[in-house]
Amino acid sequence: MPYVLGIDLGHTRTTAAVCRRVGASWGEPQVVALDGDARWVESVLHVAPDGSVVFGQEAARRAIAEPQSAARGFLGRSGDSVPLVLGHHLYTAEVLTASLAGWVADQVAESFGGPADRIVVTHPAGWGPHRRSALRAGLEAAGLPGVLLLPKPVAAAENHLATEEGEELEPGSVLAVCRIGGEHVESALVRRTQTGFDLLAHTDSGVGRGSARIDDLLAEHVLARSGAKLPDHAEPALRAPMAGFRAASVLAKERLSVAPSASLTVPLPEVTGEVHVTRAELEQLAKPVLAAAVGQLQRLVEPVPDGELAAALLVGGGARIPLVTFLAESALGCPVLVDPDPAAAVCRGAALVARPRLAGEGRKPSPRPRRAVVEESTALIPRALEPAAGEEDAELGPPPPRPPVEVTPLEAPKRFTNPLRRRSDREPEREDSR
């Protein structure tokens, strides 16, 4: 059955969704399992001494024993000329990122019996032509030509537009999108057009301001409550148990978003029994992080003219915590919406954008405006203008002179070249196959 694929490459987690062709129409986006039954995988890979690379749970397991050969957080370094050192080899960040996207595409292809008709991969809103070109080149090298790159806030807005509430979003109105990810909080303004969304403005919190910070605070809080001596995480014997404890803290945070309490076991010999944590304790720990995220969004929406801001949409795993909705409603003068499945909103939106228009198919007509439609102007809300092709990204600036560095090509997993993928390595690429 034909299908299209949306991949959300995150700094900490990666998710994917598909839309399948059902007769003469496309189905709704469905989140797919990537590694067993998990609806997401850690954005981590491990490179063995022989150059072979693994992803998912196996990569996370090997990363505990061999952290020097594992990579995390490489998405944000795409386009950086300084390579990452894994073991004894050097790799560019965009090659690692593209390899993760290729692995996801292959996992889905194995489940669905063939490759996707189209693939959309998301990226941070602040990326300019340089970073996008670097990732596109990496995707080409990984056997994924023709992939569409889409800003994450636009993907989230497209997913919202497919909902009943989103149908009321009138052309010309502005939607504020706040994505509370693992490492970053990304806020953006998008304007609804007749055909989709325009990205107007965006801002990013920087590394270490997302929901992973809440996970760390919760883990530290439980350790303090247990009375245990603060462990040395670098000690080899404690690496695996403390990594498991950190993962359990993430699950406890997610449980406390829907339940009044949760329990954690501290994997240290001097601690017996479980430590119980309440939602009130979690909210006290999380409030500074979430308040900073809401403050960032509030500053971004201040220039929006009265009557144009339709709503604020909260997505990302951190949006599950009820406190963030309360804080946003108190700070913003507009409706605050939380996606029913906030952690997967971006990949679902990417899958929706990947659907090609069928014959005679168009966008669902917008409801008749109850007020005059705002002209498609950004005079009062400056667009996040991108430099012309060939110019350097503002966030990178001109690269400083560096000594020549020999970068090791990343050897793709064996499945990258199996017949399930686009073509055999031995088959010459036809000009019309791109």
RACORCOR-V384559 format. One record per pair of residues at least 24 apart in sequence whose ideal C-beta (glycine too) atoms are under 7 Angstrom apart, sorted by the first residue. I is the first residue (numbers start at 0). J is the second residue. D is the distance in Angstrom with one decimal. If there is no record, write none. Layout:
((I J D) (I J D))
//
This chain:
((1 116 5.3) (2 111 5.7) (2 115 5.8) (2 116 6.7) (3 115 5.6) (3 116 5.4) (3 117 4.5) (3 350 6.1) (3 353 3.7) (3 354 5.5) (4 104 6.4) (4 107 5.7) (4 115 3.8) (4 118 4.8) (4 350 6.5) (4 353 6.4) (5 119 4.9) (5 346 4.9) (5 347 6.7) (5 348 7.0) (5 349 2.8) (5 350 3.3) (5 353 5.5) (6 100 5.6) (6 103 5.3) (6 118 6.7) (6 120 4.9) (6 346 6.4) (6 349 6.6) (7 121 4.8) (7 345 4.3) (7 346 3.9) (7 349 6.2) (8 42 6.7) (8 74 5.4) (8 96 6.2) (8 99 6.4) (8 100 6.2) (8 120 6.3) (8 121 6.5) (9 42 5.7) (9 180 5.8) (9 181 6.3) (10 42 6.3) (10 72 5.4) (10 74 5.5) (10 75 6.0) (10 180 6.4) (10 181 5.7) (10 182 4.2) (10 183 6.3) (11 41 6.8) (11 42 5.9) (11 181 3.0) (11 182 5.9) (11 211 5.8) (12 39 4.6) (12 41 6.3) (12 42 6.1) (12 181 6.2) (13 39 6.5) (13 40 5.4) (13 42 4.9) (13 99 6.3) (13 103 6.3) (14 38 6.7) (14 39 4.7) (14 342 6.9) (14 343 5.3) (14 346 4.3) (15 103 5.3) (15 107 6.1) (15 346 5.4) (16 343 6.5) (16 346 4.4) (16 347 4.6) (16 350 4.1) (17 107 6.5) (17 350 5.8) (18 350 4.8) (18 351 6.6) (18 353 6.9) (18 354 5.2) (23 357 6.4) (24 357 6.7) (25 354 4.5) (28 347 4.0) (28 350 4.1) (28 351 5.7) (30 343 4.7) (30 346 6.7) (30 347 6.8) (31 107 5.7) (31 110 6.7) (33 103 6.0) (33 106 5.1) (38 343 6.8) (42 71 6.5) (42 74 6.6) (42 99 6.4) (43 69 6.0) (43 70 6.9) (43 71 5.0) (44 69 6.9) (44 70 5.6) (44 95 6.2) (44 98 6.7) (44 99 6.2) (45 69 4.6) (46 85 4.6) (46 86 6.0) (46 88 6.7) (48 86 6.1) (50 410 4.3) (51 410 6.5) (52 98 6.4) (52 409 6.3) (52 410 6.8) (52 412 6.0) (54 99 6.2) (54 102 4.6) (63 238 5.0) (63 239 5.3) (63 242 5.2) (70 95 5.6) (72 182 6.8) (77 130 5.3) (77 133 5.4) (77 134 5.1) (78 129 5.1) (78 130 3.9) (78 133 4.0) (78 395 6.7) (80 398 5.3) (80 401 6.6) (82 404 6.2) (82 406 5.2) (88 407 3.9) (89 404 6.4) (89 405 6.9) (89 406 5.1) (89 407 5.4) (90 406 6.6) (90 407 6.0) (90 409 5.4) (91 406 5.7) (93 133 4.3) (93 134 5.0) (93 136 6.9) (93 137 3.9) (94 137 5.0) (94 140 6.8) (94 409 5.0) (95 409 6.8) (96 134 6.1) (96 137 6.3) (97 134 6.4) (97 137 3.3) (97 138 4.6) (97 140 6.6) (97 141 4.3) (98 141 5.6) (98 409 5.5) (98 411 6.5) (100 138 6.3) (100 141 6.9) (100 143 6.4) (101 141 4.0) (101 142 6.1) (101 143 5.7) (101 411 6.7) (101 415 5.9) (102 412 6.6) (104 143 6.3) (105 414 4.9) (105 415 6.6) (105 420 6.7) (108 419 5.1) (108 420 6.9) (109 419 6.5) (113 419 6.5) (114 419 6.7) (114 420 6.1) (114 421 6.1) (117 353 4.5) (117 355 6.4) (118 143 6.4) (118 146 4.8) (118 353 6.5) (119 147 4.7) (119 149 5.3) (119 349 4.2) (119 352 5.2) (119 353 4.3) (120 146 5.4) (120 148 5.8) (121 149 5.3) (121 151 4.7) (121 154 5.1) (121 345 5.5) (121 349 5.3) (122 148 5.5) (122 150 6.4) (122 151 6.8) (123 151 6.2) (123 185 6.2) (123 203 6.8) (124 150 4.5) (124 151 6.2) (124 152 5.2) (124 185 6.1) (124 187 4.9) (124 198 6.1) (124 201 3.9) (125 201 5.9) (125 203 5.6) (125 394 6.5) (127 385 5.2) (127 386 6.1) (127 392 3.9) (128 385 6.1) (128 386 6.6) (128 388 5.9) (129 391 6.5) (129 392 4.4) (129 395 6.2) (130 392 6.4) (141 411 6.4) (141 415 6.9) (142 415 5.7) (142 420 5.9) (142 421 6.0) (144 433 5.5) (145 433 6.1) (147 353 6.9) (149 349 5.7) (149 352 5.8) (150 198 5.6) (151 178 6.0) (151 185 6.5) (151 345 5.1) (152 176 4.2) (152 178 6.7) (152 185 6.8) (152 187 3.6) (152 189 5.8) (152 198 6.6) (152 201 6.7) (153 189 6.0) (153 196 5.1) (153 198 6.0) (154 345 4.7) (154 348 3.5) (154 349 4.6) (154 352 6.6) (155 312 6.4) (155 314 4.7) (155 344 5.0) (155 345 5.3) (155 348 5.5) (156 189 4.8) (156 196 4.7) (157 195 6.9) (157 196 6.8) (157 348 4.1) (157 351 5.2) (157 352 5.5) (158 344 4.9) (158 347 4.7) (158 348 3.4) (158 351 6.3) (159 312 5.4) (159 338 6.9) (161 351 5.8) (164 336 6.4) (166 363 7.0) (166 366 6.8) (167 366 6.4) (168 309 5.7) (169 365 6.4) (169 368 5.0) (169 372 6.6) (170 365 5.7) (170 372 5.6) (171 372 4.4) (171 373 3.5) (171 375 6.9) (172 307 6.1) (172 309 4.1) (173 199 7.0) (173 303 5.5) (173 307 4.8) (173 308 5.1) (173 309 6.4) (174 309 5.7) (174 310 6.1) (174 312 6.0) (175 296 6.2) (175 299 6.8) (175 300 5.1) (175 308 6.4) (175 311 4.3) (175 312 6.9) (176 312 5.0) (176 314 6.8) (177 292 6.4) (177 296 4.6) (177 311 6.5) (177 313 5.3) (178 314 5.0) (178 315 4.3) (179 209 6.0) (179 210 5.7) (179 292 5.6) (179 313 7.0) (179 315 4.0) (179 316 7.0) (179 317 3.1) (179 318 5.3) (179 323 6.8) (180 209 4.8) (180 210 7.0) (180 315 4.8) (181 209 5.1) (181 210 5.8) (181 211 4.3) (181 316 6.8) (182 206 5.2) (182 207 6.4) (182 209 4.9) (182 211 5.7) (183 208 6.7) (183 209 5.2) (184 208 5.4) (184 209 5.6) (184 292 4.3) (184 295 6.1) (186 295 5.3) (186 296 4.6) (186 299 4.9) (188 299 6.3) (188 300 6.9) (188 303 6.8) (188 380 6.3) (192 375 6.5) (194 362 6.8) (198 383 6.1) (199 377 5.8) (199 380 4.9) (199 382 5.7) (200 299 6.3) (200 380 6.0) (200 381 6.5) (200 383 5.5) (201 383 5.4) (202 295 6.1) (202 299 5.6) (204 292 7.0) (204 295 5.9) (208 288 6.8) (208 291 6.4) (209 317 6.2) (210 316 5.3) (210 317 3.4) (212 288 5.3) (213 252 6.1) (213 284 6.5) (213 285 4.6) (213 288 5.4) (213 317 6.9) (214 245 6.9) (214 248 5.3) (214 249 5.0) (214 252 5.9) (216 284 4.4) (217 248 5.0) (217 251 6.6) (217 252 5.6) (217 281 6.4) (217 284 5.9) (218 244 6.6) (218 245 5.7) (218 248 4.1) (220 280 6.8) (220 284 5.8) (221 248 6.8) (221 263 5.1) (221 265 6.5) (221 274 4.9) (221 276 6.4) (222 265 6.4) (224 274 5.1) (225 265 4.5) (225 270 4.7) (225 274 5.2) (227 265 5.7) (227 267 4.7) (227 269 5.7) (227 270 4.9) (230 267 6.3) (240 266 3.7) (241 266 6.9) (251 276 6.4) (252 281 6.4) (253 319 6.5) (255 281 4.6) (256 319 4.1) (256 320 5.2) (256 321 6.7) (282 322 4.7) (285 320 5.9) (285 322 6.3) (286 322 6.5) (289 320 6.6) (289 322 5.7) (289 323 4.5) (289 326 5.8) (290 326 5.9) (292 323 6.8) (293 323 6.8) (293 326 4.6) (293 327 5.1) (293 330 5.2) (296 327 7.0) (297 330 4.9) (297 331 6.3) (300 331 6.6) (302 379 6.4) (302 380 5.8) (303 380 6.1) (304 379 5.4) (307 373 5.8) (308 333 4.9) (310 334 4.4) (310 336 5.3) (311 335 5.0) (311 336 6.9) (312 336 5.1) (312 338 6.9) (313 337 4.8) (313 341 6.5) (314 338 5.1) (314 341 4.7) (314 344 4.1) (314 345 6.5) (315 341 5.8) (315 342 6.6) (316 341 6.7) (316 342 4.3))
//
